[in-house]
Amino acid sequence: MTEPRQPEFPAPETTTTQPAAPAGPAPGALSPEEVSARFTDIFGAAPDGVWTAPGRVNLIGEHTDYNEGFVLPFAIDRSAAVAVRLRDDKTARLFSSYGDQGVVAVDLTTLSHGTMRGWTAYPLGVVWVLRQMGVEIGGFDLFLHSTVPTGAGLSSSAAIECAVASAFNDLCGAGLTANELVLVGQRAENEVVGAPTGILDQSASLLSTDGHAVFLDCRTQESKPVPLDLAAEGLVVLVVDTKVSHAHATGGYAARRASCELGAEVLGVQALRDVTEAELPEAAGLLDSETFRRVRHIVTEDRRVLDTVAVLADAGPSAIGALLTASHASMRDDFEISCPELDLAVDTALANGALGARMTGGGFGGSAIALIPVAEEAKVRDAVVRAFAGAGFTAPDIFAVSPAQGARRVG
């Protein structure tokens, strides 16, 4: 296979999390002071600090990350916040504002995959990975509050992982770079949670800056910010959370990854990132029809990411709609990870003024996004709600998102 075109990246920067002013609060968010106060109420003393990390919308580039390809996500103004205080013993006490589980206590001397269950697998998975890397973490108290919807394809799990990784990186003086923290979060997701994901989600949560998307080469981990000033163009990105919950640790996601790995093996390449569109006819003769469709999605999706970055630079976000819509068609037809609710959200948005629309995230449920002129926002919202009601689907949650700042210390 011949080498495909490569993007230009600046020299990578090494960064560590630093205190910074938080962005404006999302609905349901607590201020850093409120997070600290909740921690104090629960654990009886003030935390050592408060950290936050955002969820993300993937503008384009789905399932390309574990194929060593290209992605273009941006952090959103919905995030996970953690308050942490180190303890002198080997006990971890964790409390989440989700549900009524109360304080969960874990003996860190016996920490293993079997002791990390439910929501605690995300923060404890990060702690486990850091300790495996030699970071000395003793006991701690941790309070978690998040405004990232769960199961919506907006990386609620990565937001938790990145907030926790940032906290312990600072508190323990580990000195890990943002790119190293990305791999910590991915390893926790892969080895503890059991989800075979790539580095997209953690990269978006850790590397994003206000008003920009992150153009990421998932082979090299090189990245650069790409301006995404939606407001200046009179545009808004609407998220349509279909309320069809998905989970990366289930079979559909793993099956797609296995198909991609099979395709790369048969085609004799390191990863599908190394296959060009010109080579697809040859590939069709070597692969079974299903594997070929999976391969075709990855190859064409990589090209769409590169094209989107180029179009954003040349013409701005108002010109990328067709690429977003083509991405959805590829995920629906070739990768087969959409569902009726996602398709209805996309089709309805397009029929009512959206410039482009696509499902976002791992698929099999979750959310769709629509790029919409501000003047058409109310029309699209109303049309999608009515369409879901008419189809007998659960009412969706619809909200606008803006490119936001990545993980940081806020208190």
TORVOBA-596394 format. One line per field, with one value per residue (C-alpha): chain; residue in one letter; x, y, z; residue number from 1. Coordinates in Angstrom, 2 decimals, always signed. Layout:
BEGIN
chaine	A/...
residu	A/...
c1	X/...
c2	Y/...
c3	Z/...
num	NUM/...
This chain:
BEGIN
chaine	A/A/A/A/A/A/A/A/A/A/A/A/A/A/A/A/A/A/A/A/A/A/A/A/A/A/A/A/A/A/A/A/A/A/A/A/A/A/A/A/A/A/A/A/A/A/A/A/A/A/A/A/A/A/A/A/A/A/A/A/A/A/A/A/A/A/A/A/A/A/A/A/A/A/A/A/A/A/A/A/A/A/A/A/A/A/A/A/A/A/A/A/A/A/A/A/A/A/A/A/A/A/A/A/A/A/A/A/A/A/A/A/A/A/A/A/A/A/A/A/A/A/A/A/A/A/A/A/A/A/A/A/A/A/A/A/A/A/A/A/A/A/A/A/A/A/A/A/A/A/A/A/A/A/A/A/A/A/A/A/A/A/A/A/A/A/A/A/A/A/A/A/A/A/A/A/A/A/A/A/A/A/A/A/A/A/A/A/A/A/A/A/A/A/A/A/A/A/A/A/A/A/A/A/A/A/A/A/A/A/A/A/A/A/A/A/A/A/A/A/A/A/A/A/A/A/A/A/A/A/A/A/A/A/A/A/A/A/A/A/A/A/A/A/A/A/A/A/A/A/A/A/A/A/A/A/A/A/A/A/A/A/A/A/A/A/A/A/A/A/A/A/A/A/A/A/A/A/A/A/A/A/A/A/A/A/A/A/A/A/A/A/A/A/A/A/A/A/A/A/A/A/A/A/A/A/A/A/A/A/A/A/A/A/A/A/A/A/A/A/A/A/A/A/A/A/A/A/A/A/A/A/A/A/A/A/A/A/A/A/A/A/A/A/A/A/A/A/A/A/A/A/A/A/A/A/A/A/A/A/A/A/A/A/A/A/A/A/A/A/A/A/A/A/A/A/A/A/A/A/A/A/A/A/A/A/A/A/A/A/A/A/A/A/A/A/A/A/A/A/A/A/A/A/A/A/A/A/A/A/A
residu	M/T/E/P/R/Q/P/E/F/P/A/P/E/T/T/T/T/Q/P/A/A/P/A/G/P/A/P/G/A/L/S/P/E/E/V/S/A/R/F/T/D/I/F/G/A/A/P/D/G/V/W/T/A/P/G/R/V/N/L/I/G/E/H/T/D/Y/N/E/G/F/V/L/P/F/A/I/D/R/S/A/A/V/A/V/R/L/R/D/D/K/T/A/R/L/F/S/S/Y/G/D/Q/G/V/V/A/V/D/L/T/T/L/S/H/G/T/M/R/G/W/T/A/Y/P/L/G/V/V/W/V/L/R/Q/M/G/V/E/I/G/G/F/D/L/F/L/H/S/T/V/P/T/G/A/G/L/S/S/S/A/A/I/E/C/A/V/A/S/A/F/N/D/L/C/G/A/G/L/T/A/N/E/L/V/L/V/G/Q/R/A/E/N/E/V/V/G/A/P/T/G/I/L/D/Q/S/A/S/L/L/S/T/D/G/H/A/V/F/L/D/C/R/T/Q/E/S/K/P/V/P/L/D/L/A/A/E/G/L/V/V/L/V/V/D/T/K/V/S/H/A/H/A/T/G/G/Y/A/A/R/R/A/S/C/E/L/G/A/E/V/L/G/V/Q/A/L/R/D/V/T/E/A/E/L/P/E/A/A/G/L/L/D/S/E/T/F/R/R/V/R/H/I/V/T/E/D/R/R/V/L/D/T/V/A/V/L/A/D/A/G/P/S/A/I/G/A/L/L/T/A/S/H/A/S/M/R/D/D/F/E/I/S/C/P/E/L/D/L/A/V/D/T/A/L/A/N/G/A/L/G/A/R/M/T/G/G/G/F/G/G/S/A/I/A/L/I/P/V/A/E/E/A/K/V/R/D/A/V/V/R/A/F/A/G/A/G/F/T/A/P/D/I/F/A/V/S/P/A/Q/G/A/R/R/V/G
c1	+0.00/+1.24/+1.64/-1.32/-0.93/+0.17/-0.89/+1.38/+1.75/+3.72/+6.33/+4.53/+4.38/+4.79/+2.25/+1.09/-2.21/-2.21/-4.80/-7.08/-10.38/-13.28/-15.47/-19.08/-21.13/-23.22/-26.74/-26.51/-22.88/-21.48/-18.95/-15.50/-16.52/-19.71/-17.78/-15.36/-18.24/-19.96/-16.69/-16.35/-19.92/-19.32/-15.82/-15.57/-12.61/-11.73/-10.20/-6.64/-8.01/-10.68/-10.09/-12.37/-12.28/-14.82/-16.78/-16.43/-18.23/-16.40/-16.90/-15.72/-13.52/-15.39/-13.62/-10.49/-8.56/-7.81/-6.97/-4.11/-5.91/-7.13/-9.87/-11.26/-13.06/-13.70/-14.28/-17.74/-18.98/-20.20/-17.65/-16.75/-15.37/-13.49/-12.42/-9.64/-7.85/-4.91/-5.03/-2.28/-3.59/-4.29/-8.05/-9.88/-13.29/-15.33/-18.67/-20.53/-23.48/-24.99/-27.66/-27.79/-24.86/-23.28/-19.57/-17.74/-14.65/-11.88/-8.72/-6.00/-3.72/-6.13/-6.98/-7.58/-9.90/-12.37/-12.60/-13.33/-17.04/-19.68/-18.81/-15.81/-14.01/-13.29/-11.48/-10.01/-8.90/-6.87/-5.35/-4.50/-2.75/-0.78/+0.35/+1.38/+3.52/+5.26/+3.33/+3.04/-0.64/-1.76/-5.21/-7.54/-11.07/-12.76/-16.03/-17.29/-19.91/-20.51/-22.79/-21.78/-24.77/-23.98/-24.48/-24.87/-21.66/-20.15/-17.33/-18.64/-16.17/-13.15/-14.13/-13.96/-10.69/-9.02/-10.16/-8.87/-5.60/-5.02/-5.71/-3.24/-0.67/-0.69/-1.12/+1.56/+4.00/+4.09/+5.08/+3.29/+2.61/-0.87/-0.08/+1.05/-2.17/-4.11/-2.53/-3.26/-6.96/-7.00/-5.29/-7.82/-10.64/-9.11/-7.74/-10.07/-13.40/-12.95/-13.74/-11.38/-11.30/-8.57/-7.16/-9.76/-11.83/-9.02/-7.14/-10.14/-10.66/-7.01/-5.78/-8.69/-8.68/-11.54/-12.91/-10.93/-11.21/-8.25/-6.78/-5.13/-2.91/-3.68/-0.52/+1.96/-0.22/+0.73/-2.03/-2.82/-5.71/-8.04/-10.10/-13.82/-15.47/-19.09/-20.56/-18.65/-20.23/-23.72/-23.73/-24.49/-23.82/-26.87/-26.53/-29.52/-29.19/-31.48/-31.65/-30.68/-27.86/-24.74/-21.80/-18.32/-17.68/-20.36/-19.99/-20.79/-17.82/-15.41/-16.74/-16.06/-12.53/-11.96/-13.17/-10.74/-7.85/-8.77/-8.87/-5.43/-4.01/-5.38/-4.22/-0.76/-0.66/+0.09/-3.30/-6.12/-4.72/-2.17/-4.81/-5.71/-9.01/-7.29/-6.52/-10.10/-11.00/-8.05/-9.09/-12.61/-11.19/-9.29/-11.91/-15.35/-18.13/-18.70/-15.03/-14.63/-17.44/-15.79/-12.48/-14.11/-15.63/-12.29/-10.41/-13.00/-13.51/-9.79/-10.04/-13.09/-11.20/-8.32/-10.77/-12.68/-9.49/-8.63/-12.12/-12.20/-8.95/-10.07/-13.79/-14.77/-17.30/-20.25/-18.68/-18.20/-21.81/-21.62/-18.63/-20.50/-23.51/-21.34/-19.72/-23.11/-24.04/-20.78/-21.38/-24.97/-24.32/-20.71/-19.87/-23.47/-23.31/-26.31/-29.85/-33.34/-33.33/-29.97/-31.03/-34.28/-32.44/-30.01/-32.64/-35.00/-32.28/-31.18/-34.76/-35.25/-32.22/-29.12/-26.03/-24.81/-25.55/-24.13/-24.13/-21.20/-19.41/-19.04/-22.55/-25.34/-27.20/-25.99/-26.15/-26.30/-24.94/-26.26/-24.47/-27.19/-27.50/-28.60/-31.73/-32.84/-32.13/-35.66/-37.12/-34.75/-35.32/-39.10/-38.96/-36.79/-39.01/-42.12/-40.46/-39.47/-42.95/-44.47/-42.22/-43.05/-39.46/-38.42/-38.22/-34.63/-32.57/-31.43/-28.80/-26.18/-22.47/-19.45/-15.74/-14.40/-11.19/-9.63/-8.80/-7.44/-7.27/-10.00/-9.69
c2	+0.00/+3.50/+6.17/+8.60/+12.33/+13.59/+16.73/+19.43/+19.75/+22.16/+20.86/+19.25/+21.14/+19.58/+20.90/+20.27/+21.30/+24.77/+26.72/+28.69/+30.49/+28.19/+28.78/+29.83/+27.16/+24.69/+23.79/+21.80/+22.71/+23.57/+26.34/+25.32/+26.82/+24.74/+21.58/+22.31/+22.94/+19.67/+17.83/+19.42/+18.47/+14.85/+14.25/+16.74/+18.77/+20.92/+19.33/+19.91/+21.21/+21.05/+19.99/+19.89/+18.20/+18.56/+16.12/+16.41/+16.53/+14.83/+17.16/+14.50/+11.39/+8.44/+5.16/+6.43/+6.87/+3.21/+2.85/+5.34/+7.94/+11.50/+13.06/+16.54/+16.80/+19.80/+20.05/+21.21/+23.41/+20.41/+18.83/+16.58/+18.19/+16.39/+17.59/+15.54/+15.41/+13.10/+10.87/+9.36/+5.81/+3.38/+3.94/+5.62/+7.11/+8.19/+9.94/+10.84/+13.18/+10.48/+8.46/+7.55/+5.18/+7.10/+6.98/+4.01/+2.94/+0.88/-0.59/+0.44/-2.36/-4.79/-2.64/-4.84/-5.08/-6.97/-4.17/-1.44/-1.57/+0.77/+4.46/+3.98/+2.06/+5.35/+7.24/+4.11/+2.87/+6.04/+5.62/+2.00/+2.99/+5.79/+3.44/+0.89/+3.65/+4.27/+7.32/+7.08/+7.48/+6.64/+7.13/+9.89/+11.26/+12.20/+13.91/+13.78/+15.97/+15.93/+17.71/+15.50/+13.27/+9.58/+7.20/+10.12/+9.70/+12.85/+11.13/+11.36/+8.64/+10.41/+13.62/+11.77/+10.06/+13.28/+15.27/+12.57/+12.14/+15.90/+16.01/+13.29/+14.56/+17.84/+16.52/+13.84/+15.93/+13.29/+15.82/+13.98/+15.86/+16.24/+13.59/+11.19/+11.82/+11.00/+7.54/+7.13/+7.73/+5.46/+2.65/+2.96/+2.77/-0.22/-2.30/-1.50/-0.46/-2.92/-0.53/-0.92/+2.80/+4.91/+8.25/+10.60/+11.24/+11.86/+14.00/+16.26/+16.59/+17.39/+19.30/+21.54/+25.34/+27.84/+28.47/+25.69/+22.07/+19.71/+18.21/+15.02/+12.47/+9.35/+7.55/+10.16/+11.98/+15.23/+17.82/+21.39/+23.73/+24.55/+27.76/+27.02/+30.38/+29.41/+32.60/+34.82/+32.89/+33.07/+29.32/+26.95/+23.25/+21.53/+18.21/+15.89/+13.33/+10.56/+8.98/+5.67/+4.79/+3.18/+1.52/+1.09/-2.01/-3.95/-6.08/-3.70/-1.41/-4.30/-6.05/-2.98/-2.74/-6.43/-5.93/-3.06/-5.12/-7.98/-5.61/-4.22/-7.72/-8.94/-5.78/-6.03/-2.62/-1.49/+0.19/+1.27/+4.80/+3.46/+2.58/+5.20/+5.64/+4.74/+1.31/+0.54/-1.29/-3.64/-4.07/-5.06/-8.11/-9.22/-8.76/-10.15/-7.62/-6.69/-6.17/-4.14/-1.80/-1.29/-0.54/+1.84/+3.88/+4.32/+5.23/+7.75/+9.14/+9.91/+11.81/+13.71/+14.80/+16.16/+17.87/+19.42/+20.91/+22.36/+23.76/+25.35/+27.15/+28.26/+28.99/+28.64/+26.43/+27.38/+25.34/+21.99/+20.83/+18.42/+16.67/+16.15/+14.70/+12.41/+11.15/+10.16/+8.29/+6.34/+5.44/+4.44/+2.38/+1.15/+1.00/+0.31/+2.01/+4.33/+3.62/+4.84/+7.64/+9.00/+8.79/+10.61/+13.38/+13.86/+13.74/+16.08/+18.62/+18.63/+19.04/+22.08/+24.22/+22.45/+22.89/+19.43/+16.76/+13.46/+11.06/+11.63/+9.20/+5.44/+4.79/+2.33/+5.21/+8.39/+11.78/+13.47/+16.93/+19.50/+22.59/+25.23/+28.95/+30.64/+31.91/+28.30/+26.94/+27.18/+25.64/+22.67/+22.10/+22.08/+19.84/+17.23/+17.13/+16.72/+14.06/+11.98/+12.26/+11.23/+8.17/+7.15/+7.67/+8.95/+12.75/+13.84/+16.30/+19.10/+21.68/+23.90/+23.45/+25.69/+24.79/+25.01/+24.83/+21.48/+19.93/+22.26/+23.06/+25.46/+25.59
c3	+0.00/-0.79/+1.88/+2.06/+2.37/+5.77/+7.63/+8.94/+12.71/+14.85/+17.27/+20.22/+23.50/+26.92/+29.38/+32.90/+34.41/+35.93/+37.91/+35.60/+35.75/+34.87/+31.86/+32.32/+34.08/+32.09/+33.23/+36.44/+37.04/+40.44/+40.87/+42.20/+45.53/+45.57/+44.68/+47.52/+49.93/+48.95/+49.54/+52.97/+53.88/+52.88/+54.23/+57.10/+55.84/+52.85/+49.72/+48.57/+45.28/+42.57/+38.98/+35.96/+32.55/+29.73/+27.66/+23.93/+20.62/+17.80/+14.86/+12.43/+12.42/+13.93/+14.79/+13.04/+16.28/+16.96/+13.26/+13.79/+11.68/+12.12/+14.26/+14.85/+18.21/+20.43/+24.17/+25.21/+28.00/+30.03/+32.31/+35.22/+38.37/+41.12/+44.55/+46.11/+49.45/+50.12/+53.21/+55.36/+55.11/+52.24/+52.03/+49.14/+49.87/+46.87/+46.54/+43.35/+42.95/+40.72/+42.46/+46.15/+46.55/+49.40/+50.15/+48.61/+50.59/+48.97/+50.50/+48.05/+49.23/+47.57/+44.54/+41.51/+38.54/+40.71/+43.28/+40.72/+39.88/+38.50/+38.34/+40.65/+37.88/+36.12/+38.92/+40.49/+37.06/+36.63/+40.10/+39.31/+36.05/+37.72/+40.48/+37.85/+36.33/+39.64/+40.84/+44.62/+45.51/+49.03/+50.45/+49.33/+49.50/+46.22/+45.31/+41.71/+40.05/+36.29/+33.83/+30.86/+30.00/+30.41/+27.50/+25.09/+23.11/+24.63/+26.56/+30.09/+31.07/+29.59/+31.38/+34.71/+33.82/+32.71/+35.74/+38.08/+36.17/+36.26/+40.00/+40.94/+38.45/+40.37/+43.91/+43.60/+41.57/+38.83/+36.15/+33.36/+30.13/+28.69/+26.06/+28.78/+30.71/+27.53/+27.55/+31.27/+30.61/+27.57/+29.48/+32.31/+29.75/+27.95/+30.82/+33.72/+32.18/+29.31/+26.46/+23.44/+22.64/+21.07/+22.26/+20.78/+23.90/+26.35/+23.82/+23.34/+27.09/+27.86/+24.80/+23.81/+23.97/+23.89/+20.41/+18.75/+17.68/+18.11/+14.93/+16.13/+14.42/+16.42/+15.25/+16.45/+19.03/+17.31/+17.52/+16.66/+17.47/+14.59/+14.91/+15.18/+15.81/+15.33/+16.79/+14.36/+11.48/+12.99/+13.56/+16.40/+16.95/+18.41/+20.19/+19.99/+22.78/+21.55/+25.02/+23.41/+25.79/+24.42/+26.14/+24.63/+26.69/+24.80/+21.68/+18.83/+19.36/+19.87/+16.77/+14.63/+15.97/+15.24/+11.65/+11.18/+12.57/+10.24/+7.27/+8.08/+8.47/+5.14/+3.35/+4.88/+6.54/+10.09/+10.34/+8.03/+8.11/+5.56/+2.95/+0.34/-1.47/-4.74/-3.27/-2.26/-5.52/-4.93/-1.31/-2.37/-4.12/-1.01/+1.71/+2.44/+1.81/+5.46/+6.26/+3.08/+4.11/+7.50/+5.80/+3.32/+6.13/+7.89/+4.70/+3.53/+7.04/+7.34/+4.07/+5.32/+8.44/+6.37/+4.01/+6.92/+8.37/+4.95/+4.39/+7.85/+7.03/+3.57/+3.96/+7.62/+9.40/+7.21/+4.38/+6.15/+6.26/+3.33/+4.87/+8.15/+6.34/+4.21/+7.40/+8.79/+5.60/+5.84/+9.47/+8.72/+5.60/+5.73/+9.44/+10.48/+13.88/+13.60/+14.80/+13.80/+16.38/+15.17/+11.53/+12.29/+14.15/+11.25/+8.51/+10.35/+11.08/+7.44/+6.23/+8.47/+7.75/+9.11/+6.95/+7.94/+10.54/+11.74/+14.63/+16.98/+19.26/+19.17/+17.83/+18.63/+20.26/+21.86/+20.15/+16.79/+16.06/+13.63/+12.31/+12.07/+11.31/+14.52/+12.75/+12.13/+15.62/+17.01/+13.86/+14.00/+17.71/+17.26/+14.19/+15.90/+18.99/+16.84/+14.67/+17.71/+19.16/+15.86/+15.67/+19.23/+20.40/+23.81/+23.80/+23.04/+25.03/+22.72/+23.66/+22.07/+22.72/+22.23/+21.87/+25.42/+27.44/+28.31/+31.69/+34.35/+38.03/+39.11/+42.87
num	1/2/3/4/5/6/7/8/9/10/11/12/13/14/15/16/17/18/19/20/21/22/23/24/25/26/27/28/29/30/31/32/33/34/35/36/37/38/39/40/41/42/43/44/45/46/47/48/49/50/51/52/53/54/55/56/57/58/59/60/61/62/63/64/65/66/67/68/69/70/71/72/73/74/75/76/77/78/79/80/81/82/83/84/85/86/87/88/89/90/91/92/93/94/95/96/97/98/99/100/101/102/103/104/105/106/107/108/109/110/111/112/113/114/115/116/117/118/119/120/121/122/123/124/125/126/127/128/129/130/131/132/133/134/135/136/137/138/139/140/141/142/143/144/145/146/147/148/149/150/151/152/153/154/155/156/157/158/159/160/161/162/163/164/165/166/167/168/169/170/171/172/173/174/175/176/177/178/179/180/181/182/183/184/185/186/187/188/189/190/191/192/193/194/195/196/197/198/199/200/201/202/203/204/205/206/207/208/209/210/211/212/213/214/215/216/217/218/219/220/221/222/223/224/225/226/227/228/229/230/231/232/233/234/235/236/237/238/239/240/241/242/243/244/245/246/247/248/249/250/251/252/253/254/255/256/257/258/259/260/261/262/263/264/265/266/267/268/269/270/271/272/273/274/275/276/277/278/279/280/281/282/283/284/285/286/287/288/289/290/291/292/293/294/295/296/297/298/299/300/301/302/303/304/305/306/307/308/309/310/311/312/313/314/315/316/317/318/319/320/321/322/323/324/325/326/327/328/329/330/331/332/333/334/335/336/337/338/339/340/341/342/343/344/345/346/347/348/349/350/351/352/353/354/355/356/357/358/359/360/361/362/363/364/365/366/367/368/369/370/371/372/373/374/375/376/377/378/379/380/381/382/383/384/385/386/387/388/389/390/391/392/393/394/395/396/397/398/399/400/401/402/403/404/405/406/407/408/409/410/411
